[in-house]
């Protein structure tokens, strides 16, 4: 018993520090914002920063405090309705497109809500009364909030990037040029282990580990650059239906797209919105904010393709990654042996396994320690506001 108690206390101490750091980091991300920046929702996929601050708080209140502390009273009974995201098992909620209509509660009340729940969770963890099941929820909640930290950066950039004056956010989240010469990494045919195994945290969609057979292939050791993508644009590729999936062609036609998100052609030159404001497109940097449709069309134009998620994972030890999430050619589907958890937490990943594509790697917005080569990110093919890029592959 003493050994188990010691292990529990050690885990509690670690989680207490991680929880505190996580909560502070979310608020640091919002620190450069004006009060008014916390409310807009320029498109359905973007959630207001105020909503992120509240939703990540509601998650801990709903799944930890209300579940494991007898007699716990929610901070405000309306907040479950206002700040639930997609958990049908947790009750009714404001529709996603309407999150930006909520001027109330004000930001100051959301911050007070955050402080209340943060204090309650820290007291609960420090008490030594939290079961291993409760500590598992703390760990899940930390990872959940880290996911929202990344989404928060996406959404802040979209909000600021659609202001007429292109306001400056700051020096954070800047890409760097990959200086290595472009080369093709050859991978032999064979059976490879895919998915998470061992100790540590992972999401249910990374399990269970299984074997796949891969034919011989090659994958690029670096991401596609702005300069290379400019050649694609200048070739007339956005006007050539032969390069695009039917859905992709319909998408770029309906949206009248001619370049990546945040690019603007002014005075005969391409410029783009960055967190440092409006700047010329740097041809040496990796191209970012690319939809699956655009990534696939570029690969077709180059006579190559996107790697499958299995090819990417098998080859990931041979190249650096972490600047941008990388589109794969794989649909987001369950691995063999995948089991959806019961209740609301079972809605976390499983119900999205349709009409989504897998991205692998990480990005400059990914929280430290929150990336691994088995991580399966997923978004719908038209998604462009995410920090996404292109790595090419080809069949031997």
Secondary structure as GFF3:
##gff-version 3
##sequence-region A 1 396
A	DSSP	alpha_helix	2	30	.	.	.	ID=ss1
A	DSSP	three_ten_helix	35	38	.	.	.	ID=ss2
A	DSSP	alpha_helix	49	60	.	.	.	ID=ss3
A	DSSP	pi_helix	61	65	.	.	.	ID=ss4
A	DSSP	alpha_helix	66	68	.	.	.	ID=ss5
A	DSSP	alpha_helix	79	83	.	.	.	ID=ss6
A	DSSP	three_ten_helix	88	90	.	.	.	ID=ss7
A	DSSP	three_ten_helix	96	101	.	.	.	ID=ss8
A	DSSP	alpha_helix	107	126	.	.	.	ID=ss9
A	DSSP	alpha_helix	132	161	.	.	.	ID=ss10
A	DSSP	beta_strand	184	187	.	.	.	ID=ss11
A	DSSP	beta_strand	190	194	.	.	.	ID=ss12
A	DSSP	three_ten_helix	204	206	.	.	.	ID=ss13
A	DSSP	beta_strand	210	214	.	.	.	ID=ss14
A	DSSP	beta_strand	217	220	.	.	.	ID=ss15
A	DSSP	alpha_helix	226	234	.	.	.	ID=ss16
A	DSSP	three_ten_helix	237	239	.	.	.	ID=ss17
A	DSSP	three_ten_helix	241	243	.	.	.	ID=ss18
A	DSSP	alpha_helix	246	255	.	.	.	ID=ss19
A	DSSP	beta_strand	263	266	.	.	.	ID=ss20
A	DSSP	beta_strand	269	274	.	.	.	ID=ss21
A	DSSP	beta_strand	277	280	.	.	.	ID=ss22
A	DSSP	alpha_helix	292	301	.	.	.	ID=ss23
A	DSSP	beta_strand	305	306	.	.	.	ID=ss24
A	DSSP	alpha_helix	309	315	.	.	.	ID=ss25
A	DSSP	three_ten_helix	316	318	.	.	.	ID=ss26
A	DSSP	beta_strand	325	331	.	.	.	ID=ss27
A	DSSP	three_ten_helix	344	347	.	.	.	ID=ss28
A	DSSP	three_ten_helix	350	352	.	.	.	ID=ss29
A	DSSP	beta_strand	357	361	.	.	.	ID=ss30
A	DSSP	beta_strand	377	379	.	.	.	ID=ss31
A	DSSP	beta_strand	388	389	.	.	.	ID=ss32
A	DSSP	beta_strand	392	395	.	.	.	ID=ss33
###
